[in-house]
């Protein structure tokens, strides 16, 4: 009976979507790199820089639902090695909708 209970818990744990809950350091690192890249790429004036904060916050919120803390460490290693992963591509896919949403901010 105990084995059956443990097996059921494991099946449920594996079947539930990843609710990642990144560490504070992981989220801060993601947001810092994202905002810095956004601001330098778009060369925004100071008055428009909050668009990058909002866009990157939106992307982080979306990515955190799919990417576990362990995945984040693997992404950091891949990025440091110059590799692009499928997970990175998924995260990049969040940018257009988040940027559009952020651009409509007052």
Phi and psi in radians as a Rosetta constraint file:
Dihedral C 1 N 2 CA 2 C 2 CIRCULARHARMONIC -1.093 0.35
Dihedral N 2 CA 2 C 2 N 3 CIRCULARHARMONIC -0.713 0.35
Dihedral C 2 N 3 CA 3 C 3 CIRCULARHARMONIC -1.082 0.35
Dihedral N 3 CA 3 C 3 N 4 CIRCULARHARMONIC -0.719 0.35
Dihedral C 3 N 4 CA 4 C 4 CIRCULARHARMONIC -1.101 0.35
Dihedral N 4 CA 4 C 4 N 5 CIRCULARHARMONIC -0.731 0.35
Dihedral C 4 N 5 CA 5 C 5 CIRCULARHARMONIC -1.104 0.35
Dihedral N 5 CA 5 C 5 N 6 CIRCULARHARMONIC -0.786 0.35
Dihedral C 5 N 6 CA 6 C 6 CIRCULARHARMONIC -1.103 0.35
Dihedral N 6 CA 6 C 6 N 7 CIRCULARHARMONIC -0.739 0.35
Dihedral C 6 N 7 CA 7 C 7 CIRCULARHARMONIC -1.088 0.35
Dihedral N 7 CA 7 C 7 N 8 CIRCULARHARMONIC -0.730 0.35
Dihedral C 7 N 8 CA 8 C 8 CIRCULARHARMONIC -1.106 0.35
Dihedral N 8 CA 8 C 8 N 9 CIRCULARHARMONIC -0.735 0.35
Dihedral C 8 N 9 CA 9 C 9 CIRCULARHARMONIC -1.107 0.35
Dihedral N 9 CA 9 C 9 N 10 CIRCULARHARMONIC -0.749 0.35
Dihedral C 9 N 10 CA 10 C 10 CIRCULARHARMONIC -1.122 0.35
Dihedral N 10 CA 10 C 10 N 11 CIRCULARHARMONIC -0.725 0.35
Dihedral C 10 N 11 CA 11 C 11 CIRCULARHARMONIC -1.105 0.35
Dihedral N 11 CA 11 C 11 N 12 CIRCULARHARMONIC -0.768 0.35
Dihedral C 11 N 12 CA 12 C 12 CIRCULARHARMONIC -1.095 0.35
Dihedral N 12 CA 12 C 12 N 13 CIRCULARHARMONIC -0.741 0.35
Dihedral C 12 N 13 CA 13 C 13 CIRCULARHARMONIC -1.101 0.35
Dihedral N 13 CA 13 C 13 N 14 CIRCULARHARMONIC -0.685 0.35
Dihedral C 13 N 14 CA 14 C 14 CIRCULARHARMONIC -1.289 0.35
Dihedral N 14 CA 14 C 14 N 15 CIRCULARHARMONIC -0.571 0.35
Dihedral C 14 N 15 CA 15 C 15 CIRCULARHARMONIC -1.442 0.35
Dihedral N 15 CA 15 C 15 N 16 CIRCULARHARMONIC -0.304 0.35
Dihedral C 15 N 16 CA 16 C 16 CIRCULARHARMONIC -1.289 0.35
Dihedral N 16 CA 16 C 16 N 17 CIRCULARHARMONIC 2.561 0.35
Dihedral C 16 N 17 CA 17 C 17 CIRCULARHARMONIC -1.117 0.35
Dihedral N 17 CA 17 C 17 N 18 CIRCULARHARMONIC 2.672 0.35
Dihedral C 17 N 18 CA 18 C 18 CIRCULARHARMONIC -1.237 0.35
Dihedral N 18 CA 18 C 18 N 19 CIRCULARHARMONIC 1.985 0.35
Dihedral C 18 N 19 CA 19 C 19 CIRCULARHARMONIC -1.798 0.35
Dihedral N 19 CA 19 C 19 N 20 CIRCULARHARMONIC 1.592 0.35
Dihedral C 19 N 20 CA 20 C 20 CIRCULARHARMONIC -1.156 0.35
Dihedral N 20 CA 20 C 20 N 21 CIRCULARHARMONIC -0.792 0.35
Dihedral C 20 N 21 CA 21 C 21 CIRCULARHARMONIC 0.854 0.35
Dihedral N 21 CA 21 C 21 N 22 CIRCULARHARMONIC 1.202 0.35
Dihedral C 21 N 22 CA 22 C 22 CIRCULARHARMONIC -0.988 0.35
Dihedral N 22 CA 22 C 22 N 23 CIRCULARHARMONIC 2.770 0.35
Dihedral C 22 N 23 CA 23 C 23 CIRCULARHARMONIC -1.213 0.35
Dihedral N 23 CA 23 C 23 N 24 CIRCULARHARMONIC 2.811 0.35
Dihedral C 23 N 24 CA 24 C 24 CIRCULARHARMONIC -1.022 0.35
Dihedral N 24 CA 24 C 24 N 25 CIRCULARHARMONIC -0.707 0.35
Dihedral C 24 N 25 CA 25 C 25 CIRCULARHARMONIC -1.118 0.35
Dihedral N 25 CA 25 C 25 N 26 CIRCULARHARMONIC -0.711 0.35
Dihedral C 25 N 26 CA 26 C 26 CIRCULARHARMONIC -1.126 0.35
Dihedral N 26 CA 26 C 26 N 27 CIRCULARHARMONIC -0.779 0.35
Dihedral C 26 N 27 CA 27 C 27 CIRCULARHARMONIC -1.134 0.35
Dihedral N 27 CA 27 C 27 N 28 CIRCULARHARMONIC -0.769 0.35
Dihedral C 27 N 28 CA 28 C 28 CIRCULARHARMONIC -1.086 0.35
Dihedral N 28 CA 28 C 28 N 29 CIRCULARHARMONIC -0.720 0.35
Dihedral C 28 N 29 CA 29 C 29 CIRCULARHARMONIC -1.139 0.35
Dihedral N 29 CA 29 C 29 N 30 CIRCULARHARMONIC -0.785 0.35
Dihedral C 29 N 30 CA 30 C 30 CIRCULARHARMONIC -1.042 0.35
Dihedral N 30 CA 30 C 30 N 31 CIRCULARHARMONIC -0.889 0.35
Dihedral C 30 N 31 CA 31 C 31 CIRCULARHARMONIC -1.091 0.35
Dihedral N 31 CA 31 C 31 N 32 CIRCULARHARMONIC -0.749 0.35
Dihedral C 31 N 32 CA 32 C 32 CIRCULARHARMONIC -1.051 0.35
Dihedral N 32 CA 32 C 32 N 33 CIRCULARHARMONIC -0.827 0.35
Dihedral C 32 N 33 CA 33 C 33 CIRCULARHARMONIC -1.182 0.35
Dihedral N 33 CA 33 C 33 N 34 CIRCULARHARMONIC -0.694 0.35
Dihedral C 33 N 34 CA 34 C 34 CIRCULARHARMONIC -1.130 0.35
Dihedral N 34 CA 34 C 34 N 35 CIRCULARHARMONIC -0.864 0.35
Dihedral C 34 N 35 CA 35 C 35 CIRCULARHARMONIC -1.111 0.35
Dihedral N 35 CA 35 C 35 N 36 CIRCULARHARMONIC -0.758 0.35
Dihedral C 35 N 36 CA 36 C 36 CIRCULARHARMONIC -1.050 0.35
Dihedral N 36 CA 36 C 36 N 37 CIRCULARHARMONIC -0.777 0.35
Dihedral C 36 N 37 CA 37 C 37 CIRCULARHARMONIC -1.147 0.35
Dihedral N 37 CA 37 C 37 N 38 CIRCULARHARMONIC -0.753 0.35
Dihedral C 37 N 38 CA 38 C 38 CIRCULARHARMONIC -1.046 0.35
Dihedral N 38 CA 38 C 38 N 39 CIRCULARHARMONIC -0.866 0.35
Dihedral C 38 N 39 CA 39 C 39 CIRCULARHARMONIC -1.160 0.35
Dihedral N 39 CA 39 C 39 N 40 CIRCULARHARMONIC -0.655 0.35
Dihedral C 39 N 40 CA 40 C 40 CIRCULARHARMONIC -1.344 0.35
Dihedral N 40 CA 40 C 40 N 41 CIRCULARHARMONIC -0.611 0.35
Dihedral C 40 N 41 CA 41 C 41 CIRCULARHARMONIC -1.219 0.35
Dihedral N 41 CA 41 C 41 N 42 CIRCULARHARMONIC -0.764 0.35
Dihedral C 41 N 42 CA 42 C 42 CIRCULARHARMONIC -1.492 0.35
Dihedral N 42 CA 42 C 42 N 43 CIRCULARHARMONIC -0.233 0.35
Dihedral C 42 N 43 CA 43 C 43 CIRCULARHARMONIC 0.873 0.35
Dihedral N 43 CA 43 C 43 N 44 CIRCULARHARMONIC 0.932 0.35
Dihedral C 43 N 44 CA 44 C 44 CIRCULARHARMONIC -1.397 0.35
Dihedral N 44 CA 44 C 44 N 45 CIRCULARHARMONIC 2.552 0.35
Dihedral C 44 N 45 CA 45 C 45 CIRCULARHARMONIC -1.217 0.35
Dihedral N 45 CA 45 C 45 N 46 CIRCULARHARMONIC 2.783 0.35
Dihedral C 45 N 46 CA 46 C 46 CIRCULARHARMONIC -0.929 0.35
Dihedral N 46 CA 46 C 46 N 47 CIRCULARHARMONIC -0.634 0.35
Dihedral C 46 N 47 CA 47 C 47 CIRCULARHARMONIC -1.162 0.35
Dihedral N 47 CA 47 C 47 N 48 CIRCULARHARMONIC -0.331 0.35
Dihedral C 47 N 48 CA 48 C 48 CIRCULARHARMONIC -1.901 0.35
Dihedral N 48 CA 48 C 48 N 49 CIRCULARHARMONIC 0.003 0.35
Dihedral C 48 N 49 CA 49 C 49 CIRCULARHARMONIC -1.148 0.35
Dihedral N 49 CA 49 C 49 N 50 CIRCULARHARMONIC -0.382 0.35
Dihedral C 49 N 50 CA 50 C 50 CIRCULARHARMONIC -1.161 0.35
Dihedral N 50 CA 50 C 50 N 51 CIRCULARHARMONIC -0.328 0.35
Dihedral C 50 N 51 CA 51 C 51 CIRCULARHARMONIC -1.068 0.35
Dihedral N 51 CA 51 C 51 N 52 CIRCULARHARMONIC -0.676 0.35
Dihedral C 51 N 52 CA 52 C 52 CIRCULARHARMONIC -1.160 0.35
Dihedral N 52 CA 52 C 52 N 53 CIRCULARHARMONIC -0.730 0.35
Dihedral C 52 N 53 CA 53 C 53 CIRCULARHARMONIC -1.031 0.35
Dihedral N 53 CA 53 C 53 N 54 CIRCULARHARMONIC -0.825 0.35
Dihedral C 53 N 54 CA 54 C 54 CIRCULARHARMONIC -1.174 0.35
Dihedral N 54 CA 54 C 54 N 55 CIRCULARHARMONIC -0.748 0.35
Dihedral C 54 N 55 CA 55 C 55 CIRCULARHARMONIC -1.093 0.35
Dihedral N 55 CA 55 C 55 N 56 CIRCULARHARMONIC -0.834 0.35
Dihedral C 55 N 56 CA 56 C 56 CIRCULARHARMONIC -1.186 0.35
Dihedral N 56 CA 56 C 56 N 57 CIRCULARHARMONIC -0.608 0.35
Dihedral C 56 N 57 CA 57 C 57 CIRCULARHARMONIC -1.109 0.35
Dihedral N 57 CA 57 C 57 N 58 CIRCULARHARMONIC -0.741 0.35
Dihedral C 57 N 58 CA 58 C 58 CIRCULARHARMONIC -1.083 0.35
Dihedral N 58 CA 58 C 58 N 59 CIRCULARHARMONIC -0.812 0.35
Dihedral C 58 N 59 CA 59 C 59 CIRCULARHARMONIC -1.086 0.35
Dihedral N 59 CA 59 C 59 N 60 CIRCULARHARMONIC -0.754 0.35
Dihedral C 59 N 60 CA 60 C 60 CIRCULARHARMONIC -1.082 0.35
Dihedral N 60 CA 60 C 60 N 61 CIRCULARHARMONIC -0.740 0.35
Dihedral C 60 N 61 CA 61 C 61 CIRCULARHARMONIC -1.055 0.35
Dihedral N 61 CA 61 C 61 N 62 CIRCULARHARMONIC -0.759 0.35
Dihedral C 61 N 62 CA 62 C 62 CIRCULARHARMONIC -1.184 0.35
Dihedral N 62 CA 62 C 62 N 63 CIRCULARHARMONIC -0.805 0.35
Dihedral C 62 N 63 CA 63 C 63 CIRCULARHARMONIC -1.132 0.35
Dihedral N 63 CA 63 C 63 N 64 CIRCULARHARMONIC -0.612 0.35
Dihedral C 63 N 64 CA 64 C 64 CIRCULARHARMONIC -1.138 0.35
Dihedral N 64 CA 64 C 64 N 65 CIRCULARHARMONIC -0.352 0.35
Dihedral C 64 N 65 CA 65 C 65 CIRCULARHARMONIC -1.355 0.35
Dihedral N 65 CA 65 C 65 N 66 CIRCULARHARMONIC -0.311 0.35
Dihedral C 65 N 66 CA 66 C 66 CIRCULARHARMONIC -1.968 0.35
Dihedral N 66 CA 66 C 66 N 67 CIRCULARHARMONIC -0.503 0.35
Dihedral C 66 N 67 CA 67 C 67 CIRCULARHARMONIC -1.883 0.35
Dihedral N 67 CA 67 C 67 N 68 CIRCULARHARMONIC 2.114 0.35
Dihedral C 67 N 68 CA 68 C 68 CIRCULARHARMONIC -1.377 0.35
Dihedral N 68 CA 68 C 68 N 69 CIRCULARHARMONIC 2.883 0.35
Dihedral C 68 N 69 CA 69 C 69 CIRCULARHARMONIC -0.994 0.35
Dihedral N 69 CA 69 C 69 N 70 CIRCULARHARMONIC -0.694 0.35
Dihedral C 69 N 70 CA 70 C 70 CIRCULARHARMONIC -1.111 0.35
Dihedral N 70 CA 70 C 70 N 71 CIRCULARHARMONIC -0.685 0.35
Dihedral C 70 N 71 CA 71 C 71 CIRCULARHARMONIC -1.076 0.35
Dihedral N 71 CA 71 C 71 N 72 CIRCULARHARMONIC -0.647 0.35
Dihedral C 71 N 72 CA 72 C 72 CIRCULARHARMONIC -1.082 0.35
Dihedral N 72 CA 72 C 72 N 73 CIRCULARHARMONIC -0.717 0.35
Dihedral C 72 N 73 CA 73 C 73 CIRCULARHARMONIC -1.090 0.35
Dihedral N 73 CA 73 C 73 N 74 CIRCULARHARMONIC -0.716 0.35
Dihedral C 73 N 74 CA 74 C 74 CIRCULARHARMONIC -1.145 0.35
Dihedral N 74 CA 74 C 74 N 75 CIRCULARHARMONIC -0.657 0.35
Dihedral C 74 N 75 CA 75 C 75 CIRCULARHARMONIC -1.132 0.35
Dihedral N 75 CA 75 C 75 N 76 CIRCULARHARMONIC -0.707 0.35
Dihedral C 75 N 76 CA 76 C 76 CIRCULARHARMONIC -1.059 0.35
Dihedral N 76 CA 76 C 76 N 77 CIRCULARHARMONIC -0.751 0.35
Dihedral C 76 N 77 CA 77 C 77 CIRCULARHARMONIC -1.128 0.35
Dihedral N 77 CA 77 C 77 N 78 CIRCULARHARMONIC -0.763 0.35
Dihedral C 77 N 78 CA 78 C 78 CIRCULARHARMONIC -1.101 0.35
Dihedral N 78 CA 78 C 78 N 79 CIRCULARHARMONIC -0.766 0.35
Dihedral C 78 N 79 CA 79 C 79 CIRCULARHARMONIC -1.108 0.35
Dihedral N 79 CA 79 C 79 N 80 CIRCULARHARMONIC -0.720 0.35
Dihedral C 79 N 80 CA 80 C 80 CIRCULARHARMONIC -1.109 0.35
Dihedral N 80 CA 80 C 80 N 81 CIRCULARHARMONIC -0.524 0.35
Dihedral C 80 N 81 CA 81 C 81 CIRCULARHARMONIC -1.541 0.35
Dihedral N 81 CA 81 C 81 N 82 CIRCULARHARMONIC 0.008 0.35
Dihedral C 81 N 82 CA 82 C 82 CIRCULARHARMONIC 1.394 0.35
Dihedral N 82 CA 82 C 82 N 83 CIRCULARHARMONIC 0.294 0.35
Dihedral C 82 N 83 CA 83 C 83 CIRCULARHARMONIC -1.700 0.35
Dihedral N 83 CA 83 C 83 N 84 CIRCULARHARMONIC 2.649 0.35
Dihedral C 83 N 84 CA 84 C 84 CIRCULARHARMONIC -1.966 0.35
Dihedral N 84 CA 84 C 84 N 85 CIRCULARHARMONIC 2.307 0.35
Dihedral C 84 N 85 CA 85 C 85 CIRCULARHARMONIC -1.903 0.35
Dihedral N 85 CA 85 C 85 N 86 CIRCULARHARMONIC 2.930 0.35
Dihedral C 85 N 86 CA 86 C 86 CIRCULARHARMONIC -1.074 0.35
Dihedral N 86 CA 86 C 86 N 87 CIRCULARHARMONIC -0.650 0.35
Dihedral C 86 N 87 CA 87 C 87 CIRCULARHARMONIC -1.124 0.35
Dihedral N 87 CA 87 C 87 N 88 CIRCULARHARMONIC -0.695 0.35
Dihedral C 87 N 88 CA 88 C 88 CIRCULARHARMONIC -1.059 0.35
Dihedral N 88 CA 88 C 88 N 89 CIRCULARHARMONIC -0.718 0.35
Dihedral C 88 N 89 CA 89 C 89 CIRCULARHARMONIC -1.113 0.35
Dihedral N 89 CA 89 C 89 N 90 CIRCULARHARMONIC -0.687 0.35
Dihedral C 89 N 90 CA 90 C 90 CIRCULARHARMONIC -1.094 0.35
Dihedral N 90 CA 90 C 90 N 91 CIRCULARHARMONIC -0.763 0.35
Dihedral C 90 N 91 CA 91 C 91 CIRCULARHARMONIC -1.099 0.35
Dihedral N 91 CA 91 C 91 N 92 CIRCULARHARMONIC -0.751 0.35
Dihedral C 91 N 92 CA 92 C 92 CIRCULARHARMONIC -1.051 0.35
Dihedral N 92 CA 92 C 92 N 93 CIRCULARHARMONIC -0.538 0.35
Dihedral C 92 N 93 CA 93 C 93 CIRCULARHARMONIC -1.126 0.35
Dihedral N 93 CA 93 C 93 N 94 CIRCULARHARMONIC -0.342 0.35
Dihedral C 93 N 94 CA 94 C 94 CIRCULARHARMONIC -1.374 0.35
Dihedral N 94 CA 94 C 94 N 95 CIRCULARHARMONIC -0.373 0.35
Dihedral C 94 N 95 CA 95 C 95 CIRCULARHARMONIC -1.052 0.35
Dihedral N 95 CA 95 C 95 N 96 CIRCULARHARMONIC -0.817 0.35
Dihedral C 95 N 96 CA 96 C 96 CIRCULARHARMONIC -1.005 0.35
Dihedral N 96 CA 96 C 96 N 97 CIRCULARHARMONIC -0.843 0.35
Dihedral C 96 N 97 CA 97 C 97 CIRCULARHARMONIC -1.154 0.35
Dihedral N 97 CA 97 C 97 N 98 CIRCULARHARMONIC -0.709 0.35
Dihedral C 97 N 98 CA 98 C 98 CIRCULARHARMONIC -1.173 0.35
Dihedral N 98 CA 98 C 98 N 99 CIRCULARHARMONIC -0.702 0.35
Dihedral C 98 N 99 CA 99 C 99 CIRCULARHARMONIC -1.139 0.35
Dihedral N 99 CA 99 C 99 N 100 CIRCULARHARMONIC -0.724 0.35
Dihedral C 99 N 100 CA 100 C 100 CIRCULARHARMONIC -1.097 0.35
Dihedral N 100 CA 100 C 100 N 101 CIRCULARHARMONIC -0.770 0.35
Dihedral C 100 N 101 CA 101 C 101 CIRCULARHARMONIC -1.092 0.35
Dihedral N 101 CA 101 C 101 N 102 CIRCULARHARMONIC -0.745 0.35
Dihedral C 101 N 102 CA 102 C 102 CIRCULARHARMONIC -1.208 0.35
Dihedral N 102 CA 102 C 102 N 103 CIRCULARHARMONIC -0.574 0.35
Dihedral C 102 N 103 CA 103 C 103 CIRCULARHARMONIC -1.176 0.35
Dihedral N 103 CA 103 C 103 N 104 CIRCULARHARMONIC -0.392 0.35
Dihedral C 103 N 104 CA 104 C 104 CIRCULARHARMONIC -1.475 0.35
Dihedral N 104 CA 104 C 104 N 105 CIRCULARHARMONIC -0.042 0.35
Dihedral C 104 N 105 CA 105 C 105 CIRCULARHARMONIC -1.121 0.35
Dihedral N 105 CA 105 C 105 N 106 CIRCULARHARMONIC 2.533 0.35
